[in-house]
Amino acid sequence: MVGFAMSTRLSGGLPLSASTDLDAHARTAESKKHGKALAKRTHGLPDRCSMDSGDFVWHVVSSMGVCFMALCEHSYPPALVFCFLDELRHEF
């Protein structure tokens, strides 16, 4: 399941939108900090990639100057996450 999603501008990592923070669990807090730092460096990443962040994985899709990111558990299938991010990209 996607635990947290956000979109940022590729140049500079300015946050454009994010999902609601319903889960204030300490386990995800550290991964969210990594994600916000990662958002500032996404301009050098491939258009589609995944990065380990402790207990979670960040999946990233970049298109037309916008980066879409989702934080998921390792057990969640990457194909489903990338379908979710593609849908976000099309709706955005």
Residue pairs with C-beta under 8 A, 6 or more apart in sequence:
1 72
1 73
1 76
2 19
2 70
2 71
2 72
2 76
2 81
2 84
3 23
3 28
3 56
3 71
3 72
3 73
4 18
4 19
4 21
4 23
4 28
4 32
4 35
4 70
4 71
5 18
5 19
5 68
5 69
5 70
5 71
5 84
5 85
5 88
6 15
6 16
6 17
6 18
6 19
6 35
6 39
6 68
6 69
7 15
7 16
7 17
7 18
7 66
7 67
7 68
7 69
7 88
7 92
8 14
8 15
8 16
8 39
8 42
8 66
8 67
8 69
9 16
9 65
9 66
9 67
10 42
10 43
10 62
10 65
10 66
10 67
11 43
11 65
12 40
13 36
13 39
13 40
13 41
13 42
13 67
15 36
15 39
16 66
17 92
27 55
28 56
28 71
30 53
30 54
31 53
31 54
31 55
31 56
31 58
31 71
32 71
34 53
34 54
34 58
35 53
35 58
35 69
35 71
38 51
38 58
38 60
38 69
39 67
39 69
42 60
42 62
42 67
42 69
45 60
45 62
46 62
47 61
47 62
47 63
48 60
48 61
48 62
48 82
49 59
49 60
50 57
50 58
50 59
50 60
50 78
51 57
51 58
51 60
53 71
55 73
55 74
56 71
56 72
56 73
56 74
57 71
57 72
57 73
57 74
57 76
57 78
58 69
58 70
58 71
59 69
59 70
59 72
59 78
59 81
59 82
59 85
60 67
60 68
60 69
60 85
61 67
61 68
61 82
61 85
61 86
61 89
62 68
63 89
66 89
66 92
68 85
68 88
68 89
68 92
69 85
70 81
70 84
70 85
72 81
